[in-house]
Amino acid sequence: MDRKMANRKLIRLSQLKSKLAAENLEEIDWVTFGVIVKKVTPQSANNGRTFSIWRLNDLRDLNQCVLLFLFGEVHKEHWKTDQGTV
């Protein structure tokens, strides 16, 4: 993990909103981690394609969550991922 994180900045999910407002994250090599705290049953879009919605949290502040929408191949590959997965 140390090797993978070398020269990268860790930004906690609970800090993401404030960091996006204060910094230009496009110029930084950063990483975040999240736990799937809730999954919504896969939905169908107006175009008939199925997608998933995950609620992610860093377990520091349970009131600060990020919604992740999974479409296309990402949805097909990961929609069965269990709640509680990091």
C-alpha positions as CSV (number, residue, x, y, z in Angstrom):
1,M,0.0,0.0,0.0
2,D,2.9,2.4,0.8
3,R,4.2,1.9,-2.8
4,K,0.8,2.5,-4.3
5,M,0.3,5.7,-2.2
6,A,3.7,7.1,-2.9
7,N,3.5,10.7,-4.1
8,R,-0.3,10.7,-3.8
9,K,-2.5,12.8,-1.5
10,L,-5.2,11.0,0.6
11,I,-8.4,12.9,0.7
12,R,-11.1,11.5,2.9
13,L,-14.6,11.3,1.5
14,S,-15.8,13.5,4.3
15,Q,-13.4,16.2,3.2
16,L,-14.0,15.9,-0.5
17,K,-16.6,18.7,-0.8
18,S,-14.4,21.2,1.0
19,K,-11.3,20.2,-0.9
20,L,-13.1,20.5,-4.2
21,A,-14.0,24.1,-3.2
22,A,-10.6,25.0,-2.0
23,E,-8.2,23.2,-4.4
24,N,-7.8,22.3,-8.0
25,L,-7.8,18.6,-7.6
26,E,-7.2,18.1,-11.4
27,E,-3.6,19.1,-10.8
28,I,-3.0,16.7,-7.9
29,D,-2.5,13.0,-7.9
30,W,-5.0,12.1,-5.2
31,V,-6.9,9.1,-3.9
32,T,-9.8,8.4,-1.7
33,F,-11.3,5.3,0.0
34,G,-15.0,4.6,0.7
35,V,-17.2,1.9,2.2
36,I,-20.4,1.0,0.5
37,V,-22.9,1.9,3.2
38,K,-26.0,1.6,1.1
39,K,-26.9,0.2,-2.3
40,V,-30.1,1.1,-4.2
41,T,-31.7,-1.7,-6.2
42,P,-30.5,-1.3,-9.8
43,Q,-32.6,1.2,-11.7
44,S,-33.5,1.6,-15.4
45,A,-32.8,4.8,-17.1
46,N,-35.2,6.4,-19.7
47,N,-33.1,4.8,-22.4
48,G,-33.6,1.3,-21.0
49,R,-30.1,0.9,-19.7
50,T,-29.6,-0.3,-16.1
51,F,-27.5,1.5,-13.6
52,S,-26.6,1.3,-9.9
53,I,-26.4,3.9,-7.1
54,W,-24.0,3.4,-4.2
55,R,-23.8,5.6,-1.1
56,L,-20.2,5.7,0.1
57,N,-18.8,6.9,3.4
58,D,-15.3,7.0,5.0
59,L,-16.8,6.0,8.5
60,R,-15.5,9.2,10.0
61,D,-18.6,11.3,9.6
62,L,-21.7,9.3,8.8
63,N,-23.6,12.4,7.7
64,Q,-21.1,13.0,4.9
65,C,-21.8,10.6,2.0
66,V,-21.0,10.5,-1.7
67,L,-23.4,9.0,-4.2
68,L,-21.7,7.0,-6.9
69,F,-23.6,6.2,-10.0
70,L,-22.4,3.1,-12.0
71,F,-23.3,2.9,-15.7
72,G,-22.5,0.6,-18.6
73,E,-19.6,-1.8,-18.2
74,V,-18.8,-0.6,-14.7
75,H,-22.4,-1.4,-13.6
76,K,-22.3,-4.8,-15.3
77,E,-19.0,-5.7,-13.6
78,H,-19.7,-4.4,-10.1
79,W,-23.4,-4.3,-9.4
80,K,-23.3,-7.4,-7.3
81,T,-20.6,-5.9,-5.0
82,D,-21.7,-6.3,-1.4
83,Q,-22.6,-3.5,1.0
84,G,-19.8,-3.0,3.4
85,T,-17.1,-3.5,0.8
86,V,-14.2,-1.0,0.7
